[in-house]
């Protein structure tokens, strides 16, 4: 059964870069660029209009930056997977983007074939982060952990929350988790909210990094 290609919206203020990415994606049978925007405001409008599977968005844009645009898209309940695509490997930018609800963070200096591979992963609902940022992110979380004994407590979770945590650690989206556990996206969302609260973590990415560090994803 052939599925329709994953639809992608590009939001970046560099026309040449957009053209280069579009040419790369056009060579893939299972992905297609359905829209382009050179600024965040147009990008948000197109995202609501087209409801693409994936949005690839620059971080540094004039007038409204990628983080602000990301927050707005999440406020508008745009359900597309949103990947930040940027030159910035600053820890603060990475953490801010992921906390604001990004589903991935890729660097513009990556090899074209690596980027296509990451977009394939993102299209099937996986969290994507450029390799060299994973260590940086783990260090950032470690340095932000409170010193007192309020470490995330895995045992405080219900069996269902533990299942969901392991699937988050594998990089699966709510939709994919729902499919795997045969429950609705909404139910997954509620469980994720509860487990974040119990573990005193602020985003699913923190959950994923923490679970991998603790070796819980293998359980």
C-alpha positions as CSV (number, residue, x, y, z in Angstrom):
1,X,0.0,0.0,0.0
2,X,1.6,3.3,-1.0
3,X,1.1,6.1,1.5
4,X,1.0,9.7,0.3
5,X,4.3,11.5,0.7
6,X,5.0,13.5,3.9
7,X,4.1,17.2,3.3
8,X,6.7,19.7,4.3
9,X,6.5,23.5,4.8
10,X,9.8,25.5,4.7
11,X,10.0,28.7,6.8
12,X,13.3,30.5,6.2
13,X,14.3,34.0,5.1
14,X,17.1,32.7,2.8
15,X,15.6,32.0,-0.7
16,X,18.8,30.1,-1.8
17,X,18.7,27.8,1.2
18,X,15.0,27.1,0.7
19,X,15.6,26.3,-2.9
20,X,18.5,23.9,-2.0
21,X,16.4,22.1,0.5
22,X,13.4,21.9,-1.8
23,X,15.7,20.3,-4.5
24,X,16.9,17.8,-2.0
25,X,13.4,16.8,-0.9
26,X,12.1,16.7,-4.5
27,X,14.5,13.8,-5.1
28,X,12.7,11.8,-2.4
29,X,9.5,9.9,-3.3
30,X,8.1,9.9,0.2
31,X,8.4,13.6,0.9
32,X,7.3,16.8,-0.8
33,X,7.5,20.5,-0.1
34,X,3.9,21.9,-0.2
35,X,4.7,25.5,0.8
36,X,7.4,28.0,1.5
37,X,7.5,31.2,3.6
38,X,10.3,33.8,4.0
39,X,9.1,35.0,7.4
40,X,7.4,33.7,10.5
41,X,4.0,35.5,10.0
42,X,3.5,34.0,6.5
43,X,4.8,30.7,7.8
44,X,2.2,30.6,10.6
45,X,-0.6,31.5,8.1
46,X,0.5,28.8,5.7
47,X,0.9,26.2,8.5
48,X,-2.8,26.7,9.5
49,X,-3.9,26.6,5.9
50,X,-1.9,23.6,4.7
51,X,-1.6,21.6,7.9
52,X,1.6,20.0,6.7
53,X,3.1,16.8,8.3
54,X,6.4,18.6,9.0
55,X,7.5,22.2,9.3
56,X,11.2,23.0,8.9
57,X,11.8,26.4,10.4
58,X,14.8,28.8,10.8
59,X,15.5,30.1,14.3
60,X,16.9,33.5,13.4
61,X,14.4,35.4,11.3
62,X,13.6,39.2,11.2
63,X,10.6,40.5,13.0
64,X,9.6,37.3,14.7
65,X,12.2,34.6,15.5
66,X,11.7,30.9,15.3
67,X,11.0,30.3,19.0
68,X,8.2,33.0,19.1
69,X,6.8,31.5,15.9
70,X,7.0,28.0,17.4
71,X,5.1,29.1,20.6
72,X,2.4,30.8,18.4
73,X,2.0,27.6,16.3
74,X,1.6,25.5,19.4
75,X,-0.9,28.0,20.9
76,X,-2.9,27.8,17.7
77,X,-2.9,24.0,18.1
78,X,-1.1,23.3,14.9
79,X,-0.4,19.6,15.1
80,X,2.5,19.5,12.5
81,X,5.8,18.2,13.7
82,X,8.1,21.3,13.9
83,X,11.8,21.0,13.4
84,X,14.1,24.0,14.0
85,X,16.8,24.3,11.3
86,X,19.5,26.7,12.3
87,X,23.2,27.6,12.5
88,X,23.0,28.0,16.2
89,X,24.4,25.3,18.4
90,X,24.1,27.4,21.6
91,X,22.8,25.4,24.5
92,X,20.2,28.1,25.4
93,X,18.7,28.1,21.9
94,X,18.5,24.3,21.8
95,X,16.9,24.1,25.3
96,X,14.5,27.0,24.6
97,X,13.3,25.5,21.2
98,X,12.7,22.1,22.8
99,X,10.9,23.6,25.8
100,X,8.7,25.6,23.4
101,X,7.5,22.4,21.8
102,X,9.9,21.7,18.9
103,X,10.0,18.1,17.7
104,X,13.6,18.4,16.6
105,X,16.6,20.6,16.2
106,X,18.9,20.3,13.2
107,X,22.0,22.3,12.3
108,X,22.4,23.8,8.9
109,X,25.9,22.6,8.5
110,X,24.9,19.0,8.4
111,X,25.6,16.8,5.3
112,X,22.6,16.7,2.9
113,X,22.2,12.9,3.1
114,X,22.2,13.2,7.0
115,X,19.5,15.9,6.8
116,X,17.3,13.8,4.5
117,X,17.7,10.8,6.8
118,X,16.7,13.0,9.8
119,X,13.6,14.3,7.9
120,X,12.6,10.7,7.2
121,X,12.9,9.9,10.9
122,X,10.8,13.1,11.8
123,X,8.2,12.1,9.2
124,X,7.5,8.8,11.0
125,X,7.1,10.6,14.3
126,X,10.6,10.4,15.8
127,X,12.4,13.2,17.7
128,X,15.4,14.4,15.7
129,X,18.4,16.2,17.1
130,X,21.8,16.7,15.4
131,X,24.3,14.3,16.8
132,X,26.6,16.8,18.3
133,X,23.8,18.4,20.3
134,X,22.7,15.3,22.2
135,X,25.7,15.4,24.6
136,X,25.3,19.2,25.0
137,X,21.6,18.7,25.9
138,X,22.3,16.0,28.4
139,X,25.0,18.3,30.1
140,X,22.5,21.2,30.1
141,X,19.9,19.1,31.9
142,X,22.4,17.8,34.3
143,X,23.6,21.3,35.2
144,X,20.0,22.5,35.6
145,X,19.0,19.6,38.0
146,X,18.4,20.9,41.5
147,X,21.0,19.8,44.0
148,X,18.6,18.5,46.6
149,X,17.3,15.0,46.4
150,X,14.4,15.8,44.2
151,X,15.6,13.5,41.4
152,X,13.0,12.2,39.0
153,X,11.5,9.2,40.6
154,X,10.7,6.4,38.1
155,X,9.0,4.3,40.7
156,X,6.3,7.0,41.3
157,X,4.9,6.4,37.8
158,X,2.0,4.1,37.1
159,X,2.7,1.1,34.7
160,X,1.0,2.9,31.9
161,X,3.1,6.0,32.5
162,X,6.2,3.9,32.5
163,X,5.2,2.4,29.1
164,X,4.7,5.9,27.7
165,X,8.0,7.1,29.1
166,X,9.9,4.3,27.4
167,X,8.2,5.2,24.1
168,X,9.0,8.9,24.5
169,X,12.6,7.8,25.1
170,X,12.5,6.0,21.7
171,X,11.5,9.4,20.2
172,X,7.9,8.5,19.4
173,X,5.2,11.2,19.0
174,X,2.0,11.2,20.9
175,X,0.2,9.9,17.8
176,X,2.6,7.0,17.4
177,X,2.4,6.2,21.1
178,X,-1.4,6.2,21.0
179,X,-1.3,3.8,18.0
180,X,1.2,1.5,19.7
181,X,-0.8,1.4,23.0
182,X,-4.2,1.5,21.3
183,X,-5.3,4.7,23.1
184,X,-6.2,8.2,21.8
185,X,-3.7,11.1,21.3
186,X,-5.7,13.0,24.0
187,X,-5.2,10.2,26.5
188,X,-1.5,10.0,25.8
189,X,-1.3,13.8,26.3
190,X,-2.9,13.6,29.7
191,X,-0.5,10.8,30.7
192,X,2.5,12.8,29.5
193,X,1.4,15.8,31.5
194,X,1.1,13.7,34.6
195,X,4.4,12.0,34.2
196,X,6.2,15.4,33.5
197,X,4.7,16.7,36.8
198,X,5.7,13.6,38.8
199,X,9.2,13.6,37.4
200,X,9.6,17.5,37.8
201,X,10.7,17.7,34.1
202,X,9.5,20.3,31.7
203,X,9.3,18.7,28.3
204,X,9.2,15.4,26.6
205,X,12.7,16.0,25.4
206,X,14.0,16.2,28.9
207,X,12.1,13.0,29.6
208,X,13.8,11.3,26.7
209,X,17.3,12.5,27.6
210,X,16.8,11.5,31.3
211,X,15.4,8.1,30.4
212,X,18.3,7.4,28.1
213,X,20.8,8.5,30.7
214,X,19.2,6.3,33.3
215,X,19.0,3.4,30.9
216,X,15.2,3.2,31.4
217,X,14.5,3.1,27.6
218,X,15.8,-0.4,27.5
219,X,13.4,-1.7,30.1
